[in-house]
Amino acid sequence: MNASQFVGHLFLSRDVAHSVHLNTRSFSKHMALNTFYDEIIDLADKFAEAYQGRHGLIGPIAVPAAKKTTNIIEFLQTAMAEIEESRYEVCQKTDTPIQNIIDEIIGLYLSTLYKLKFLA
């Protein structure tokens, strides 16, 4: 996964979370997903700007097609696993400022998963 694919992956998570947010009857799920889709875009932007500051423009960003799922928890867990697996493909392990932003992104996924699993 390269940097533009990474950002597209985050955009997809935002889109799926927003869609589920609008279709849930659970207030706590509604609010957890609202926080997620608001904050993931800010983190995607933070990542892209830092990455481009170090490596140059990442080019066009394409949002991949969503895999069919009816379970937002499974979707977010899979999306987070893909981020964790590809983080060192996106940028080197020693590029700690950018890796720190990736840590923040994973932290948002984990926090959202906690809210969806135990508070919704």
MOPAC internal coordinates of N, CA, C and O (Angstrom, degrees):
PM7 1SCF
backbone

  N    0.0000 0     0.00 0     0.00 0    0    0    0
  C    1.4546 1     0.00 0     0.00 0    1    0    0
  C    1.5280 1   107.96 1     0.00 0    2    1    0
  O    1.2310 1   120.57 1   -49.82 1    3    2    1
  N    1.3183 1   116.52 1   130.18 1    3    2    1
  C    1.4614 1   120.07 1   175.40 1    5    3    2
  C    1.5298 1   109.75 1   -97.02 1    6    5    3
  O    1.2310 1   120.28 1     0.43 1    7    6    5
  N    1.3229 1   117.08 1  -179.57 1    7    6    5
  C    1.4676 1   121.11 1  -174.09 1    9    7    6
  C    1.5302 1   112.43 1   -64.01 1   10    9    7
  O    1.2310 1   119.53 1   138.97 1   11   10    9
  N    1.3234 1   118.51 1   -41.03 1   11   10    9
  C    1.4649 1   119.30 1  -179.50 1   13   11   10
  C    1.5346 1   110.53 1   -68.21 1   14   13   11
  O    1.2310 1   119.92 1   143.41 1   15   14   13
  N    1.3239 1   117.75 1   -36.59 1   15   14   13
  C    1.4697 1   120.80 1   175.87 1   17   15   14
  C    1.5280 1   110.66 1   -66.43 1   18   17   15
  O    1.2310 1   120.87 1   142.43 1   19   18   17
  N    1.3199 1   115.94 1   -37.57 1   19   18   17
  C    1.4641 1   121.56 1   178.22 1   21   19   18
  C    1.5259 1   110.49 1   -60.02 1   22   21   19
  O    1.2310 1   120.50 1   132.09 1   23   22   21
  N    1.3188 1   116.65 1   -47.91 1   23   22   21
  C    1.4661 1   121.01 1   179.42 1   25   23   22
  C    1.5340 1   110.11 1   -65.55 1   26   25   23
  O    1.2310 1   119.90 1   139.40 1   27   26   25
  N    1.3249 1   117.80 1   -40.60 1   27   26   25
  C    1.4604 1   121.09 1   175.99 1   29   27   26
  C    1.5198 1   111.81 1   -59.56 1   30   29   27
  O    1.2310 1   120.78 1   142.27 1   31   30   29
  N    1.3183 1   116.12 1   -37.73 1   31   30   29
  C    1.4657 1   122.26 1   177.43 1   33   31   30
  C    1.5349 1   110.28 1   -62.33 1   34   33   31
  O    1.2310 1   120.64 1   138.45 1   35   34   33
  N    1.3346 1   116.39 1   -41.55 1   35   34   33
  C    1.4678 1   120.47 1   177.98 1   37   35   34
  C    1.5196 1   110.98 1   -67.13 1   38   37   35
  O    1.2310 1   120.41 1   140.97 1   39   38   37
  N    1.3265 1   116.83 1   -39.03 1   39   38   37
  C    1.4673 1   120.90 1   177.64 1   41   39   38
  C    1.5323 1   110.77 1   -62.62 1   42   41   39
  O    1.2310 1   120.42 1   140.37 1   43   42   41
  N    1.3262 1   116.80 1   -39.63 1   43   42   41
  C    1.4593 1   120.47 1   177.66 1   45   43   42
  C    1.5326 1   110.38 1   -61.71 1   46   45   43
  O    1.2310 1   120.25 1   135.77 1   47   46   45
  N    1.3249 1   117.13 1   -44.23 1   47   46   45
  C    1.4656 1   120.35 1   178.39 1   49   47   46
  C    1.5248 1   110.45 1   -60.24 1   50   49   47
  O    1.2310 1   120.54 1   139.97 1   51   50   49
  N    1.3161 1   116.56 1   -40.03 1   51   50   49
  C    1.4586 1   120.11 1   177.24 1   53   51   50
  C    1.5182 1   111.07 1   -61.03 1   54   53   51
  O    1.2310 1   120.56 1   133.47 1   55   54   53
  N    1.3234 1   116.53 1   -46.53 1   55   54   53
  C    1.4671 1   121.07 1  -178.06 1   57   55   54
  C    1.5280 1   111.79 1   -62.55 1   58   57   55
  O    1.2310 1   120.59 1   135.35 1   59   58   57
  N    1.3204 1   116.47 1   -44.65 1   59   58   57
  C    1.4672 1   120.30 1  -179.37 1   61   59   58
  C    1.5320 1   109.98 1   -66.08 1   62   61   59
  O    1.2310 1   120.22 1   135.11 1   63   62   61
  N    1.3292 1   117.19 1   -44.89 1   63   62   61
  C    1.4643 1   120.69 1   179.65 1   65   63   62
  C    1.5280 1   110.71 1   -61.52 1   66   65   63
  O    1.2310 1   120.20 1   139.34 1   67   66   65
  N    1.3185 1   117.22 1   -40.66 1   67   66   65
  C    1.4681 1   120.59 1  -179.75 1   69   67   66
  C    1.5268 1   110.51 1   -65.52 1   70   69   67
  O    1.2310 1   120.51 1   138.57 1   71   70   69
  N    1.3108 1   116.64 1   -41.43 1   71   70   69
  C    1.4578 1   120.66 1   178.88 1   73   71   70
  C    1.5276 1   111.14 1   -61.94 1   74   73   71
  O    1.2310 1   120.28 1   133.95 1   75   74   73
  N    1.3300 1   117.07 1   -46.05 1   75   74   73
  C    1.4612 1   120.49 1   179.41 1   77   75   74
  C    1.5269 1   110.04 1   -66.71 1   78   77   75
  O    1.2310 1   120.34 1   140.80 1   79   78   77
  N    1.3182 1   116.95 1   -39.20 1   79   78   77
  C    1.4661 1   122.95 1   177.21 1   81   79   78
  C    1.5274 1   110.91 1   -53.88 1   82   81   79
  O    1.2310 1   120.34 1   137.92 1   83   82   81
  N    1.3204 1   116.96 1   -42.08 1   83   82   81
  C    1.4632 1   121.09 1  -177.52 1   85   83   82
  C    1.5248 1   112.99 1   -76.68 1   86   85   83
  O    1.2310 1   120.23 1   164.00 1   87   86   85
  N    1.3270 1   117.16 1   -16.00 1   87   86   85
  C    1.4626 1   120.56 1  -174.93 1   89   87   86
  C    1.5228 1   114.69 1  -112.64 1   90   89   87
  O    1.2310 1   120.04 1  -174.37 1   91   90   89
  N    1.3253 1   117.53 1     5.63 1   91   90   89
  C    1.4644 1   118.74 1  -179.44 1   93   91   90
  C    1.5265 1   110.55 1   -91.26 1   94   93   91
  O    1.2310 1   121.26 1   -26.75 1   95   94   93
  N    1.3072 1   115.19 1   153.25 1   95   94   93
  C    1.4663 1   121.11 1   174.59 1   97   95   94
  C    1.5314 1   111.23 1  -101.87 1   98   97   95
  O    1.2310 1   120.95 1   177.56 1   99   98   97
  N    1.3282 1   115.80 1    -2.44 1   99   98   97
  C    1.4600 1   121.39 1  -179.81 1  101   99   98
  C    1.5264 1   109.56 1   -91.94 1  102  101   99
  O    1.2310 1   120.59 1   -58.94 1  103  102  101
  N    1.3254 1   116.48 1   121.06 1  103  102  101
  C    1.4606 1   120.05 1   179.86 1  105  103  102
  C    1.5262 1   111.43 1   -63.36 1  106  105  103
  O    1.2310 1   120.01 1   137.27 1  107  106  105
  N    1.3300 1   117.59 1   -42.73 1  107  106  105
  C    1.4670 1   119.78 1  -178.40 1  109  107  106
  C    1.5281 1   111.26 1   -66.51 1  110  109  107
  O    1.2310 1   120.19 1   142.37 1  111  110  109
  N    1.3266 1   117.24 1   -37.63 1  111  110  109
  C    1.4687 1   121.17 1   175.80 1  113  111  110
  C    1.5303 1   109.85 1   -66.05 1  114  113  111
  O    1.2310 1   121.13 1   137.21 1  115  114  113
  N    1.3183 1   115.44 1   -42.79 1  115  114  113
  C    1.4654 1   122.14 1   177.72 1  117  115  114
  C    1.5353 1   110.35 1   -55.98 1  118  117  115
  O    1.2310 1   120.59 1   133.33 1  119  118  117
  N    1.3267 1   116.48 1   -46.67 1  119  118  117
  C    1.4642 1   120.69 1  -177.35 1  121  119  118
  C    1.5309 1   112.00 1   -72.54 1  122  121  119
  O    1.2310 1   120.05 1   140.63 1  123  122  121
  N    1.3357 1   117.51 1   -39.37 1  123  122  121
  C    1.4724 1   120.51 1   178.90 1  125  123  122
  C    1.5267 1   110.51 1   -61.97 1  126  125  123
  O    1.2310 1   120.79 1   137.32 1  127  126  125
  N    1.3241 1   116.09 1   -42.68 1  127  126  125
  C    1.4633 1   119.90 1  -179.53 1  129  127  126
  C    1.5218 1   111.33 1   -72.33 1  130  129  127
  O    1.2310 1   120.04 1   147.77 1  131  130  129
  N    1.3305 1   117.52 1   -32.23 1  131  130  129
  C    1.4642 1   120.61 1   175.71 1  133  131  130
  C    1.5293 1   110.17 1   -61.08 1  134  133  131
  O    1.2310 1   120.98 1   133.48 1  135  134  133
  N    1.3196 1   115.74 1   -46.52 1  135  134  133
  C    1.4703 1   119.79 1   177.81 1  137  135  134
  C    1.5246 1   110.24 1   -60.72 1  138  137  135
  O    1.2310 1   120.66 1   135.61 1  139  138  137
  N    1.3296 1   116.35 1   -44.39 1  139  138  137
  C    1.4600 1   119.77 1  -178.96 1  141  139  138
  C    1.5171 1   111.64 1   -60.02 1  142  141  139
  O    1.2310 1   119.88 1   127.39 1  143  142  141
  N    1.3420 1   117.83 1   -52.61 1  143  142  141
  C    1.4592 1   117.82 1  -174.00 1  145  143  142
  C    1.5226 1   112.16 1   -69.79 1  146  145  143
  O    1.2310 1   119.51 1   152.61 1  147  146  145
  N    1.3295 1   118.54 1   -27.39 1  147  146  145
  C    1.4695 1   119.82 1   173.47 1  149  147  146
  C    1.5269 1   111.23 1   -68.46 1  150  149  147
  O    1.2310 1   120.72 1   132.76 1  151  150  149
  N    1.3175 1   116.23 1   -47.24 1  151  150  149
  C    1.4678 1   120.58 1  -172.83 1  153  151  150
  C    1.5250 1   113.20 1   -78.44 1  154  153  151
  O    1.2310 1   119.52 1   149.91 1  155  154  153
  N    1.3309 1   118.52 1   -30.09 1  155  154  153
  C    1.4703 1   119.04 1  -178.19 1  157  155  154
  C    1.5221 1   110.62 1   -66.36 1  158  157  155
  O    1.2310 1   119.87 1   146.86 1  159  158  157
  N    1.3103 1   117.85 1   -33.14 1  159  158  157
  C    1.4698 1   120.36 1   178.50 1  161  159  158
  C    1.5211 1   110.43 1   -68.67 1  162  161  159
  O    1.2310 1   120.43 1   137.98 1  163  162  161
  N    1.3357 1   116.79 1   -42.02 1  163  162  161
  C    1.4708 1   119.28 1   176.64 1  165  163  162
  C    1.5249 1   110.97 1   -61.16 1  166  165  163
  O    1.2310 1   120.25 1   139.58 1  167  166  165
  N    1.3388 1   117.13 1   -40.42 1  167  166  165
  C    1.4598 1   120.14 1   179.43 1  169  167  166
  C    1.5275 1   111.86 1   -71.45 1  170  169  167
  O    1.2310 1   120.05 1   144.44 1  171  170  169
  N    1.3216 1   117.51 1   -35.56 1  171  170  169
  C    1.4685 1   120.22 1   175.98 1  173  171  170
  C    1.5313 1   109.93 1   -62.68 1  174  173  171
  O    1.2310 1   120.79 1   138.21 1  175  174  173
  N    1.3135 1   116.10 1   -41.79 1  175  174  173
  C    1.4600 1   121.42 1   178.57 1  177  175  174
  C    1.5316 1   110.57 1   -65.66 1  178  177  175
  O    1.2310 1   120.78 1   136.43 1  179  178  177
  N    1.3226 1   116.12 1   -43.57 1  179  178  177
  C    1.4667 1   121.14 1   178.42 1  181  179  178
  C    1.5319 1   110.43 1   -60.60 1  182  181  179
  O    1.2310 1   120.83 1   135.59 1  183  182  181
  N    1.3373 1   116.02 1   -44.41 1  183  182  181
  C    1.4579 1   120.60 1   178.06 1  185  183  182
  C    1.5312 1   110.58 1   -61.24 1  186  185  183
  O    1.2310 1   120.35 1   128.56 1  187  186  185
  N    1.3400 1   116.93 1   -51.44 1  187  186  185
  C    1.4625 1   121.18 1  -176.15 1  189  187  186
  C    1.5245 1   111.47 1   -59.91 1  190  189  187
  O    1.2310 1   120.43 1   136.99 1  191  190  189
  N    1.3234 1   116.78 1   -43.01 1  191  190  189
  C    1.4658 1   119.46 1  -179.63 1  193  191  190
  C    1.5244 1   111.84 1   -65.95 1  194  193  191
  O    1.2310 1   120.13 1   136.67 1  195  194  193
  N    1.3194 1   117.35 1   -43.33 1  195  194  193
  C    1.4686 1   120.47 1   178.97 1  197  195  194
  C    1.5268 1   110.39 1   -65.83 1  198  197  195
  O    1.2310 1   120.71 1   135.63 1  199  198  197
  N    1.3242 1   116.25 1   -44.37 1  199  198  197
  C    1.4623 1   120.43 1   179.42 1  201  199  198
  C    1.5263 1   110.38 1   -59.60 1  202  201  199
  O    1.2310 1   120.58 1   132.79 1  203  202  201
  N    1.3180 1   116.51 1   -47.21 1  203  202  201
  C    1.4687 1   120.61 1  -178.41 1  205  203  202
  C    1.5269 1   111.41 1   -68.50 1  206  205  203
  O    1.2310 1   120.15 1   150.19 1  207  206  205
  N    1.3297 1   117.33 1   -29.81 1  207  206  205
  C    1.4589 1   120.38 1   175.60 1  209  207  206
  C    1.5187 1   111.96 1   -63.69 1  210  209  207
  O    1.2310 1   120.83 1   148.15 1  211  210  209
  N    1.3187 1   116.03 1   -31.85 1  211  210  209
  C    1.4621 1   120.19 1  -179.57 1  213  211  210
  C    1.5320 1   112.43 1   -93.68 1  214  213  211
  O    1.2310 1   119.89 1   138.44 1  215  214  213
  N    1.3353 1   117.81 1   -41.56 1  215  214  213
  C    1.4678 1   121.24 1  -168.46 1  217  215  214
  C    1.5249 1   115.20 1  -112.87 1  218  217  215
  O    1.2310 1   119.42 1   174.72 1  219  218  217
  N    1.3182 1   118.71 1    -5.28 1  219  218  217
  C    1.4601 1   121.05 1  -176.30 1  221  219  218
  C    1.5261 1   110.90 1    94.98 1  222  221  219
  O    1.2310 1   121.35 1    -3.12 1  223  222  221
  N    1.3076 1   115.02 1   176.88 1  223  222  221
  C    1.4591 1   120.57 1  -174.88 1  225  223  222
  C    1.5268 1   111.92 1   -61.14 1  226  225  223
  O    1.2310 1   120.97 1   -37.98 1  227  226  225
  N    1.3268 1   115.75 1   142.02 1  227  226  225
  C    1.4577 1   120.21 1  -177.56 1  229  227  226
  C    1.5266 1   112.42 1   -90.40 1  230  229  227
  O    1.2310 1   120.20 1   168.68 1  231  230  229
  N    1.3078 1   117.23 1   -11.32 1  231  230  229
  C    1.4586 1   120.29 1   177.77 1  233  231  230
  C    1.5084 1   112.52 1    86.57 1  234  233  231
  O    1.2310 1   120.95 1     9.78 1  235  234  233
  N    1.3275 1   115.80 1  -170.22 1  235  234  233
  C    1.4705 1   120.44 1  -176.61 1  237  235  234
  C    1.5312 1   111.99 1   -61.48 1  238  237  235
  O    1.2310 1   121.73 1   -35.67 1  239  238  237
  N    1.3196 1   114.29 1   144.33 1  239  238  237
  C    1.4610 1   120.65 1   179.50 1  241  239  238
  C    1.5198 1   108.11 1  -111.22 1  242  241  239
  O    1.2310 1   121.03 1   -58.95 1  243  242  241
  N    1.3088 1   115.64 1   121.05 1  243  242  241
  C    1.4607 1   121.46 1   177.36 1  245  243  242
  C    1.5275 1   108.36 1  -107.93 1  246  245  243
  O    1.2310 1   121.02 1   -44.38 1  247  246  245
  N    1.3102 1   115.66 1   135.62 1  247  246  245
  C    1.4588 1   120.68 1   176.62 1  249  247  246
  C    1.5255 1   107.68 1   -89.54 1  250  249  247
  O    1.2310 1   120.06 1   -59.13 1  251  250  249
  N    1.3273 1   117.49 1   120.87 1  251  250  249
  C    1.4669 1   119.29 1  -179.74 1  253  251  250
  C    1.5311 1   110.99 1   -67.27 1  254  253  251
  O    1.2310 1   120.98 1   -18.63 1  255  254  253
  N    1.3041 1   115.74 1   161.37 1  255  254  253
  C    1.4652 1   120.94 1   176.65 1  257  255  254
  C    1.5264 1   109.27 1   -71.84 1  258  257  255
  O    1.2310 1   121.05 1   -38.28 1  259  258  257
  N    1.3011 1   115.60 1   141.72 1  259  258  257
  C    1.4679 1   120.16 1   178.61 1  261  259  258
  C    1.5204 1   109.72 1   -75.91 1  262  261  259
  O    1.2310 1   121.26 1   -41.74 1  263  262  261
  N    1.3255 1   115.19 1   138.26 1  263  262  261
  C    1.4574 1   120.22 1   172.31 1  265  263  262
  C    1.5251 1   107.03 1   -78.01 1  266  265  263
  O    1.2310 1   120.68 1   -38.69 1  267  266  265
  N    1.3109 1   116.30 1   141.31 1  267  266  265
  C    1.4645 1   119.93 1  -178.07 1  269  267  266
  C    1.5250 1   109.91 1   -61.50 1  270  269  267
  O    1.2310 1   121.42 1   -53.58 1  271  270  269
  N    1.3258 1   114.89 1   126.42 1  271  270  269
  C    1.4551 1   120.61 1   175.44 1  273  271  270
  C    1.5168 1   108.95 1  -152.72 1  274  273  271
  O    1.2310 1   121.08 1   -33.74 1  275  274  273
  N    1.2829 1   115.53 1   146.26 1  275  274  273
  C    1.4509 1   120.46 1   174.88 1  277  275  274
  C    1.5208 1   110.41 1  -110.44 1  278  277  275
  O    1.2310 1   120.70 1  -177.93 1  279  278  277
  N    1.3233 1   116.26 1     2.07 1  279  278  277
  C    1.4528 1   121.21 1  -175.36 1  281  279  278
  C    1.5269 1   109.34 1  -120.39 1  282  281  279
  O    1.2310 1   120.57 1   -73.37 1  283  282  281
  N    1.3270 1   116.52 1   106.63 1  283  282  281
  C    1.4613 1   120.86 1  -177.28 1  285  283  282
  C    1.5296 1   111.63 1   -65.64 1  286  285  283
  O    1.2310 1   120.03 1   148.51 1  287  286  285
  N    1.3151 1   117.56 1   -31.49 1  287  286  285
  C    1.4672 1   119.94 1   178.46 1  289  287  286
  C    1.5235 1   109.98 1   -64.26 1  290  289  287
  O    1.2310 1   120.29 1   132.55 1  291  290  289
  N    1.3245 1   117.05 1   -47.45 1  291  290  289
  C    1.4673 1   120.03 1   178.18 1  293  291  290
  C    1.5281 1   110.75 1   -62.39 1  294  293  291
  O    1.2310 1   120.38 1   139.08 1  295  294  293
  N    1.3336 1   116.88 1   -40.92 1  295  294  293
  C    1.4596 1   120.16 1   179.15 1  297  295  294
  C    1.5269 1   110.47 1   -59.55 1  298  297  295
  O    1.2310 1   120.15 1   130.38 1  299  298  297
  N    1.3267 1   117.31 1   -49.62 1  299  298  297
  C    1.4671 1   120.90 1  -177.77 1  301  299  298
  C    1.5234 1   111.77 1   -66.32 1  302  301  299
  O    1.2310 1   120.11 1   142.86 1  303  302  301
  N    1.3359 1   117.39 1   -37.14 1  303  302  301
  C    1.4708 1   119.81 1   177.51 1  305  303  302
  C    1.5212 1   110.75 1   -63.89 1  306  305  303
  O    1.2310 1   120.36 1   136.94 1  307  306  305
  N    1.3283 1   116.92 1   -43.06 1  307  306  305
  C    1.4694 1   120.79 1   178.69 1  309  307  306
  C    1.5220 1   110.88 1   -65.65 1  310  309  307
  O    1.2310 1   120.51 1   136.45 1  311  310  309
  N    1.3223 1   116.62 1   -43.55 1  311  310  309
  C    1.4696 1   120.52 1   179.43 1  313  311  310
  C    1.5245 1   110.75 1   -61.99 1  314  313  311
  O    1.2310 1   120.57 1   137.40 1  315  314  313
  N    1.3237 1   116.52 1   -42.60 1  315  314  313
  C    1.4603 1   120.55 1   179.06 1  317  315  314
  C    1.5257 1   111.10 1   -65.32 1  318  317  315
  O    1.2310 1   119.98 1   139.89 1  319  318  317
  N    1.3163 1   117.65 1   -40.11 1  319  318  317
  C    1.4653 1   121.24 1   178.25 1  321  319  318
  C    1.5204 1   110.74 1   -61.57 1  322  321  319
  O    1.2310 1   120.20 1   140.74 1  323  322  321
  N    1.3203 1   117.23 1   -39.26 1  323  322  321
  C    1.4667 1   120.95 1   178.04 1  325  323  322
  C    1.5244 1   111.10 1   -65.47 1  326  325  323
  O    1.2310 1   120.24 1   142.85 1  327  326  325
  N    1.3298 1   117.15 1   -37.15 1  327  326  325
  C    1.4668 1   121.01 1   176.29 1  329  327  326
  C    1.5242 1   109.72 1   -64.74 1  330  329  327
  O    1.2310 1   120.61 1   133.27 1  331  330  329
  N    1.3328 1   116.43 1   -46.73 1  331  330  329
  C    1.4613 1   120.24 1  -178.43 1  333  331  330
  C    1.5244 1   111.37 1   -63.95 1  334  333  331
  O    1.2310 1   120.14 1   142.31 1  335  334  333
  N    1.3250 1   117.34 1   -37.69 1  335  334  333
  C    1.4656 1   121.23 1  -179.35 1  337  335  334
  C    1.5236 1   112.62 1   -71.38 1  338  337  335
  O    1.2310 1   120.13 1   149.50 1  339  338  337
  N    1.3186 1   117.37 1   -30.50 1  339  338  337
  C    1.4718 1   119.82 1  -173.58 1  341  339  338
  C    1.5263 1   114.05 1  -103.25 1  342  341  339
  O    1.2310 1   119.79 1   178.79 1  343  342  341
  N    1.3071 1   118.01 1    -1.21 1  343  342  341
  C    1.4631 1   120.22 1  -172.89 1  345  343  342
  C    1.5381 1   113.33 1   -56.37 1  346  345  343
  O    1.2310 1   119.99 1   145.36 1  347  346  345
  N    1.3310 1   117.62 1   -34.64 1  347  346  345
  C    1.4674 1   119.78 1  -178.76 1  349  347  346
  C    1.5246 1   112.27 1   -88.25 1  350  349  347
  O    1.2310 1   120.20 1   172.21 1  351  350  349
  N    1.3330 1   117.23 1    -7.79 1  351  350  349
  C    1.4641 1   121.06 1   168.38 1  353  351  350
  C    1.5236 1   109.41 1   -80.26 1  354  353  351
  O    1.2310 1   121.03 1   144.36 1  355  354  353
  N    1.3171 1   115.63 1   -35.64 1  355  354  353
  C    1.4644 1   121.86 1  -177.05 1  357  355  354
  C    1.5215 1   110.28 1   -68.61 1  358  357  355
  O    1.2310 1   120.54 1   134.76 1  359  358  357
  N    1.3100 1   116.56 1   -45.24 1  359  358  357
  C    1.4714 1   120.74 1   175.23 1  361  359  358
  C    1.5290 1   108.61 1  -155.05 1  362  361  359
  O    1.2310 1   121.23 1   -20.21 1  363  362  361
  N    1.3006 1   115.26 1   159.79 1  363  362  361
  C    1.4576 1   120.79 1  -174.88 1  365  363  362
  C    1.5230 1   112.04 1   -64.63 1  366  365  363
  O    1.2310 1   121.35 1   -29.22 1  367  366  365
  N    1.3048 1   115.01 1   150.78 1  367  366  365
  C    1.4617 1   122.07 1   179.30 1  369  367  366
  C    1.5315 1   111.18 1   -58.75 1  370  369  367
  O    1.2310 1   120.71 1   148.11 1  371  370  369
  N    1.3134 1   116.24 1   -31.89 1  371  370  369
  C    1.4606 1   120.78 1  -178.03 1  373  371  370
  C    1.5227 1   112.96 1   -79.68 1  374  373  371
  O    1.2310 1   119.91 1   172.43 1  375  374  373
  N    1.3177 1   117.77 1    -7.57 1  375  374  373
  C    1.4677 1   121.48 1   177.67 1  377  375  374
  C    1.5284 1   107.71 1   -83.45 1  378  377  375
  O    1.2310 1   121.18 1  -109.32 1  379  378  377
  N    1.3305 1   115.34 1    70.68 1  379  378  377
  C    1.4604 1   121.42 1  -169.28 1  381  379  378
  C    1.5317 1   115.04 1   -63.25 1  382  381  379
  O    1.2310 1   118.36 1   145.82 1  383  382  381
  N    1.3214 1   120.73 1   -34.18 1  383  382  381
  C    1.4743 1   117.28 1   177.72 1  385  383  382
  C    1.5347 1   112.42 1   -61.15 1  386  385  383
  O    1.2310 1   120.42 1   139.53 1  387  386  385
  N    1.3206 1   116.81 1   -40.47 1  387  386  385
  C    1.4629 1   119.96 1   179.91 1  389  387  386
  C    1.5272 1   110.02 1   -76.21 1  390  389  387
  O    1.2310 1   119.94 1   141.68 1  391  390  389
  N    1.3179 1   117.72 1   -38.32 1  391  390  389
  C    1.4617 1   120.58 1   176.25 1  393  391  390
  C    1.5313 1   110.60 1   -61.85 1  394  393  391
  O    1.2310 1   119.99 1   146.04 1  395  394  393
  N    1.3239 1   117.62 1   -33.96 1  395  394  393
  C    1.4563 1   121.13 1   177.43 1  397  395  394
  C    1.5326 1   110.88 1   -64.13 1  398  397  395
  O    1.2310 1   120.16 1   141.52 1  399  398  397
  N    1.3184 1   117.30 1   -38.48 1  399  398  397
  C    1.4664 1   120.04 1   176.82 1  401  399  398
  C    1.5234 1   109.83 1   -65.72 1  402  401  399
  O    1.2310 1   120.50 1   140.66 1  403  402  401
  N    1.3151 1   116.65 1   -39.34 1  403  402  401
  C    1.4697 1   119.75 1   175.91 1  405  403  402
  C    1.5258 1   110.14 1   -62.18 1  406  405  403
  O    1.2310 1   120.13 1   141.69 1  407  406  405
  N    1.3333 1   117.36 1   -38.31 1  407  406  405
  C    1.4655 1   120.57 1   174.88 1  409  407  406
  C    1.5270 1   110.95 1   -59.79 1  410  409  407
  O    1.2310 1   120.21 1   138.80 1  411  410  409
  N    1.3243 1   117.21 1   -41.20 1  411  410  409
  C    1.4672 1   120.96 1   177.97 1  413  411  410
  C    1.5265 1   110.79 1   -63.29 1  414  413  411
  O    1.2310 1   120.67 1   140.77 1  415  414  413
  N    1.3232 1   116.33 1   -39.23 1  415  414  413
  C    1.4674 1   121.13 1   178.65 1  417  415  414
  C    1.5283 1   109.71 1   -62.99 1  418  417  415
  O    1.2310 1   120.41 1   132.08 1  419  418  417
  N    1.3251 1   116.82 1   -47.92 1  419  418  417
  C    1.4657 1   120.80 1   178.75 1  421  419  418
  C    1.5244 1   109.97 1   -62.42 1  422  421  419
  O    1.2310 1   120.21 1   140.66 1  423  422  421
  N    1.3163 1   117.19 1   -39.34 1  423  422  421
  C    1.4640 1   121.08 1   176.77 1  425  423  422
  C    1.5202 1   112.14 1   -58.57 1  426  425  423
  O    1.2310 1   120.17 1   140.43 1  427  426  425
  N    1.3270 1   117.27 1   -39.57 1  427  426  425
  C    1.4660 1   120.58 1   177.68 1  429  427  426
  C    1.5216 1   110.69 1   -65.22 1  430  429  427
  O    1.2310 1   120.09 1   136.39 1  431  430  429
  N    1.3239 1   117.43 1   -43.61 1  431  430  429
  C    1.4665 1   120.29 1   176.34 1  433  431  430
  C    1.5305 1   110.03 1   -58.47 1  434  433  431
  O    1.2310 1   119.91 1   133.09 1  435  434  433
  N    1.3318 1   117.78 1   -46.91 1  435  434  433
  C    1.4630 1   121.51 1  -178.07 1  437  435  434
  C    1.5284 1   111.71 1   -62.85 1  438  437  435
  O    1.2310 1   120.43 1   136.33 1  439  438  437
  N    1.3099 1   116.78 1   -43.67 1  439  438  437
  C    1.4603 1   121.02 1   178.69 1  441  439  438
  C    1.5180 1   111.20 1   -62.42 1  442  441  439
  O    1.2310 1   120.62 1   137.64 1  443  442  441
  N    1.3231 1   116.42 1   -42.36 1  443  442  441
  C    1.4612 1   121.15 1   178.85 1  445  443  442
  C    1.5267 1   110.54 1   -65.53 1  446  445  443
  O    1.2310 1   120.72 1   137.97 1  447  446  445
  N    1.3243 1   116.24 1   -42.03 1  447  446  445
  C    1.4644 1   119.54 1   178.23 1  449  447  446
  C    1.5278 1   111.25 1   -62.21 1  450  449  447
  O    1.2310 1   120.23 1   139.69 1  451  450  449
  N    1.3033 1   117.17 1   -40.31 1  451  450  449
  C    1.4681 1   120.61 1   176.30 1  453  451  450
  C    1.5245 1   110.04 1   -58.22 1  454  453  451
  O    1.2310 1   120.42 1   130.85 1  455  454  453
  N    1.3258 1   116.80 1   -49.15 1  455  454  453
  C    1.4659 1   120.67 1  -178.08 1  457  455  454
  C    1.5354 1   111.41 1   -62.86 1  458  457  455
  O    1.2310 1   120.73 1   139.90 1  459  458  457
  N    1.3158 1   116.22 1   -40.10 1  459  458  457
  C    1.4654 1   119.35 1  -179.16 1  461  459  458
  C    1.5236 1   112.33 1   -71.29 1  462  461  459
  O    1.2310 1   120.39 1   143.74 1  463  462  461
  N    1.3308 1   116.86 1   -36.26 1  463  462  461
  C    1.4658 1   120.46 1  -177.65 1  465  463  462
  C    1.5259 1   113.35 1   -78.38 1  466  465  463
  O    1.2310 1   120.40 1   141.97 1  467  466  465
  N    1.3269 1   116.85 1   -38.03 1  467  466  465
  C    1.4551 1   119.11 1  -168.59 1  469  467  466
  C    1.5236 1   115.20 1  -117.12 1  470  469  467
  O    1.2310 1   119.85 1   167.46 1  471  470  469
  N    1.3246 1   117.90 1   -12.54 1  471  470  469
  C    1.4597 1   119.78 1  -177.87 1  473  471  470
  C    1.5227 1   113.01 1  -116.86 1  474  473  471
  O    1.2310 1   120.09 1   168.41 1  475  474  473
  N    1.3168 1   117.43 1   -11.59 1  475  474  473
  C    1.4767 1   120.31 1  -177.55 1  477  475  474
  C    1.5162 1   111.22 1   -93.82 1  478  477  475
  O    1.2310 1   120.10 1   180.00 1  479  478  477

